Amino acid sequence: MSEVPIRIELDRSGGVAGISLHAKVDTTTLPPEQGRELAELVGRVDFATLADQARSTRSAPGPGADRFHYDLTVQHGDQRYRVSLPESAVPAELKPLLSRVLDYARGR
């Protein structure tokens, strides 16, 4: 478990089938190794900058009607970040975190 609790909520919508997926992860309920992994993935992302970038991409959606859209909330200690991004605007450093949180939603 990480020292500072991390709570993540992720909603993924869109895609070819249009199936939505919701995930909630809380490091206080994970085994210590998984909590550390999640904390490391969160630490790789500059959420303050990402939130600013996400606001600017809302008016400029990427191509592809069958792409996913992500609504992400990360509570890390006293910091809370919310971002809403089309798949085309997801930065490389965020992709491993999204993938891991989606794995939790699928029970992996």
Secondary structure, 3 states (H helix, E strand, C coil): CCCCCEEEEEEEEECCCCCCEEEEEEHHHCCHHHHHHHHHHHHCCCHHHHHHHHHHHCCCCCCCCCCEEEEEEEEECCEEEEEEEEHHHCCCCCHHHHHHHHHHHCCC
